């Protein structure tokens, strides 16, 4: 007999309330709601779930599981490779936790307590940082933004192939492949990987020229690239793409723009990137935010899959209102006929990024960029002085750099295991995804790392390789 008792955590599972809901829609049982799902796709046996726990027992159980993790609060971390440890001002956390944001239902007029204005400020501030006028609401991640941008370029040009630099985060490339769809799909976009010079980390321009043709919709590269290298050939890459009639899409870490030129300055048509460094803590299991930005031209605006936040005068002089723009081309309005599927949004992180950018100001971005450059290069120099350790691309990198351990006769895995015993998370192991770089790791140094932290790392690495 089916158990009809109420679930302890769900008020709507009370039998009387369930029946009232079923009666109101004209069905007799919950099972009738799922008749469209083939029977062989439905589970015919009970789920073997653990017994229900009290709230206190459940909390203790979850804390016990979480306590098995080693965190960056308890360890010194030099990991990056897609999500980075940056300082988050206390003011940012305080603003994000306000009830006006947390309890607002999507910022509808009935519940909007300034959320639309915060989103408008997010787009405005990020646009100023990027020197671009049109910025959409954030998507789930950098990879999601890049995938959307490549599809935008394909629609803009009517072409079905893109060139992507091979020195890219493998996870981000995987997401891009998903957005370009399998070959069997009608909207499949072919990806051609463009090689990089293993001596410099820069894009191989000859390979890029060979990859482009009349079928190329876009060229995608990043500044700095996944390996940390600042691509100083960016303007030439954009020019090569332009001659081929392709769009230039640049991925960027926005926290670098206090010291590096905005992509629009060297010919980018579409700019994408992450917002995680802008006031978002390290976490796992959810999106950390990505952005898409372009010039404010109708042809670009018409291809955005994201929402836009608009500002307009009201009937009261001097008063302004905020709302959604071009909703009719999004999947919120058109569903499967929209300009791609908006998918999992991270709009709360837009509030965090807004607070962070406002707190930093233009001079703050200059200062933090300079600090990161100085500390990362200092750390690379100190590690490069160790016997058997080599910095692969010693000049022109930001925040992350590649450290090679071939001459130590130890693998990155061995070194990282030994560093963990010292309470240090070493660099991300590149040996599997980039075998041409040998036993190399990607180290990340930001404003959170002090001189003492760097010396502690250098001492620990020296100890490990001397064994």
N, C-alpha and C positions, 0 to 999 in steps of 0.2 A: 504493500500500500504506500502511496506517495506521502512523504512527510510534508504536512501543511503548516508546521509550526513556524512562527516568525523568526527571521534571522536576527540575531542580537544587534547587528550594526545597521540594519536597514528597516526603517519604520514602515516603508511601503510594502514590506513582505507580510504584514499582518493579514491573515486570510480575508477578513471582512473588507479591508481597503482594496485588496487585490480583486475581490469579486466585484466591488463597486466599479473599479476601473474597467474590468472586462465587460460588465453589463453596459457601460456607457459607450463602448465601441462595438458592441453587438457580437461578441464571441463568447464561447462557453469556457474555454480553457486557455492557458498561456501557450500550450503546444500549437494551437491553431494559428498563432502568430508566425510560426516558422514553417508552414507547409510548403513554402516556395523553395526551401532547402531540401535537396534530394535526401531520401532516407539514409542512403549509404554514406552520406556526409555527416550524419548526426550521430552523436555518442549514444549508445544504447545501454551503457552501464553507468552506475553512479561514479562520480569523481571521487578519487581517494584523497580527500582533503584532510588536513590535520584537524583534530577536535577544536571547537571554538574556545578561545581563551578570554579571560577577563581583560579589561583594558590595561590594568597594571601588569598582568602576566605577559600580554602581547608586547608591551613596551620593553619589559625586561628581556624578552626573547629577541627582539629586534636589536636592542643595544648590545646584547651578547654577540650577535652576528657581526654588527658593525665594528665591534672592538677588535676583530681579527684583522682589520685593515691597517696598513701602515700609511700614514698620511703625511702631507707636507707640513702639517703643524708640528709633527714629532720628528721629522727628518729634514735635512737640508737637501733641497731638490734643484737639479740642473736639467730637468726634463722640459721639453717644449713640444715641437713637432706637431702643432695643431691646436694645442691649448696651453696657455702660458700663465705663469705665476706673476701677477702684477699687484701693486698696492691698490686696494679699494678704500678710498676715504670713508670714514665713519658716516659722514653726511650722506653719502650715496645709499648706504644700507638703511639709514633712518628714513630717507625719502621714499625708497621703494617699499618699505614696510607700512607706510601710512594706509589707514583704512580706506581712504578715498580711491586708492589704486587697487588694493587687494579685494575689496568687495564690489567693485564696479563690474557690471556685466557687459563686457566688451565695449564699454564706453558709449552705450546707447544714451540718447538724450535724457531718458528717465533716470539714469544712474551716473551720468558723466559729471564728475566734480573736478574738471580741469584735465581729464585724461587726453582728450583730443588736442588740447593746447600743448600738453607735454609731448605728444607724438609729433605735432607740427614743429615744435622746437627741435626735436630729434632730427627730423629731416633737414631743417634749416641749418643747424649747427654742423651736421655731417657734410652737407652740401658746401658750406663755407670751408671746411677742412679739405675737401676734395676739389674745391674750385669748380664745382658743377652745380647746376640749378635744379635738377630733377632727381629726387631721391625717394624711393618707395619705402613702405613699411618693411621692417626686417623679416627675413625668412629664417628657416631653422638653422642654417649653418653656412659657412663659406662655400662648401661643396654644392649645396643647394642653390646658392646665388650664382655660382659659376655655371651650373647646369641650365638654369633658367636663362642666363645671358647668352649661352651658346644657341639655345632654341630661339631666342629673340633674333639673334643674328641670322639664323637660317630663314626665319620668316621675312626679315628685312631684305635679304639678298635673293631669296628663292633658290638657294644652293643647299647642298646636303652633305658637306664635308667640313671638318674643322681641324686645324693644326694646333696641337697642345704640346708644350715643352715636356720632355720626359723627366726633368728634375722637378717633380711634383709630389706632393703628399699622396702615397698610394691609396689612402682612404678617400681623399678628395677625388682622385682619378676614378675610383670605383663608383662614387656618387655621380660623377659626370657621365660615366658609361651608362648608368641607369637612365639618366635624363636623355641621352642620345638614342635610347631604345635599341632592342635587338634587331639584327638584319632582317628578320622575318616581318617586322612591323612596317607599315606604310610610311611612317614619319621617321624612319631610321636615319640617323646622322652618323656618317663614318668618321672615326677619329684617326688622325695620322699623328704619331708621336714624333716630335722633332728632337734630335739628339742635342746634348750639351757637351762642351769641351771638358773632359775630366781633369785637365790641367788647371783650368780657371773657374769652372762652374758656370760659365757664360753660355748662352745659346749658340749653337753652331749655325752661323748665318748661311753658309753654303747648303747645309741640310734643310734649312728653312726655305730657301729659295726653291730647292728641288721639290719640296713638299707642296708648294702652292700651285694652284691652277685655276681654271675657270669654274671648277666645282667647289672651291674653298669659300665658305661663308665667313669664317673668322679665324684669327690667330689668337690663342690664349697663352699668356705668360704672366709671371708674378715678379713683383719688385718689393721687398727682397724675395728671392725664390725660396723654395722649401729648404734648401741647403744653407740659407742665410745670406747668399751672395746678392749684392746689389747689382742688378743688370744695367750697366752703364751704356749698353747698346740699344736701350729702349726706343729712342727716337728713330734709329735706323730700322729696327724691327717694325715699327708702325709704318714707316715709309715703304718698306717691302710689302707689307700687307695691303697698303693703299694702292700700290701699283697693280696688285692682283685683284683689286676690287673687293677685298675682304674687310670685314670689320676688325678693329683692334680691341681686344678685351684684356684688361689688365687687372690682376688680383693684387691687393695691397693690404698690408697691416696698417691700419689708420694711426697707430701710435707712433709710426715712423715718420709721419708727415710734418712733424715739427722740424725735422732736419733733412728730409728728402723732398724733392719736387713732387707735386701732385701729378698723377698720371695724365691728367688733361693737358699738362704743360708739354708733354712729349708725344702727343698724338693719340691718346686713348679715346675710343668712341664710347665704350661701355666700361665702367669700373665696378668691380665687385670686391668683396673682402669679408672679414670677420668684424664683429663688434665686441667680441669677448674681452680684449684688452681694455675696453672702455668701461670699467667699473663692474665687471661680472666675475664672480669668484670661480675658482676651479670647481667643477663638479662633473659627475658622470651620469649618463642615463637620460639626458635631455638635450635639446638644442641650446647652443650658446650664441646664436644670432649671426646672420649674414646680411649684407646689404647689396643693393643694385643702384647705380647712379649713372646718369647720362646728361647730355645737354638738354635744355628744355626746348625740344623740337617735337612737333606733332607726330612725326613718323616713329620716334622712339617712344613717346608717351603711349601711342596706340598699341605697342607690343608688350608693355609691362604686364606681368601676371599679378603683381602685388597691388595693395591698396595705396592710394594717395590721400594725404590729409590736406585739406584746403582751408584757406582763410578768406573771410568775406565780411564786408560791412553789414551791419544790421540796420533796422529802421531807426535805431537810436544813434544820433550823431556821436562819433568818437568811440563807438562800441563795435567790437568785432566778434564774430562767431567762427567756429571751426567745425568741419565735417568731412565726410568722405567724398572723393572725386573719382570719376571714371569707374565707378562701381560696376557699371553695366558691362564692362569688358572682362571682369574678373569671374572666377569660378563661384564666388559667393552669389552672383546674379545669374550667370550663364551655365553653372555646373560644368558638365563635360564639354560644353562649347566655348568655355572661357579661354583666355590666353594662358594656357597651362593651369594646373591645379595649385592653388595657394598652399594647401597642405597645412602642416603643423606650424603655426605662427608662434613667435616669441615676443609678443608685444610688450610684456612686462619688462623685458630687457631693454626695450627702447627707453623706458623711464630711467633705468639705471644709467644707460649711456648718456641720456640727456643731462642728468645730474652730474655725471663725471665730466663731460665736456664743458659744462657751465662752470664747474668748480676749477677746472684746469685753466681755461682761457687760452688764448693764442700763445702767450709767453710760457705758460705751463707746459704746452706741448713741445716748445723749443727746448726747455730745460730738461724735461724727462727724456727726450730723444738724445740730447747730448750726454746725459748721464749713462744711458744704456749703451751708447756707442763707446764711451770711455771705459766702462767696466767690462763690457764684453771683450774689447780688444786687449785690455789688461789681463783678463783671465786667459785669453788665448795665448798671449805672449808668455805668461808664466808657465802654462802647460807645455808650450812648445819648447821651453828650456829644459824639460826633463829628458833624460836619455831614453831614446827609443820612441819618443812621442813626436808627432809631426802635425802641424796645422795644415790641412789640405789646401784651403783657399785663404791665405793669410791677409789679403788686402780687400777692402771693400765689402764688408759684411755688416749686418745689423742684427743684434740680439742673439742670433744663433750662428754657430760655426762648426765645421767638421774637424774632428780630432781623429787622427789615424794612429793605430797601435801596432801595426805590422811588425815593426822592429823590436817590439817588446817580447815577441813570441807568445803573447797571450791573446786570447779572444776577447771581444767586447763583453761577451756573456760572462766570462770568468772575472773580468775586471769589475763589472757591475755587481756581481754576486758578492765580491769582496768589499766593495764600497758600501753595499747595503748593511753589511756587518758593522761598518763604521758609522751607520746612521746617515748615509748619503745616497740619494738617488742619482746615479751617473747619467750620462747622455743616452739618448735613444739609439738603439742598435740599428745601424744601416746595412749591416753585412748581408742580410737576406734580400732586401729590396734593391740595394745598389751594390751588387757583388764586385763591380769594377772599382769600387772605392776600397776594397779590402776590408780589414778589420777596423772599421770606422764607426764613430758615434757622433750624433748631433747634440752638442751641448748648448744650453740656453742660459744666458745671463741677463738679468733685468735690473731695474732700480731697486728691487727688494734684496739683492745680494750685496753685502758689505765687503770691504777689503778683507776683514777677518774670515768671512765665508769663503772667499776665493782662496785665501791662504790655507784654510782647512781642507779644501778640495785638493789643492796642489800637493799638500803633505800626504793626504790619504792615497792619491794616485801614485805618488813616489814610493810609498810604503808597499802598495800592492804590486807594482811592477818589479820591485827589487826582490820579491820573494822567490 
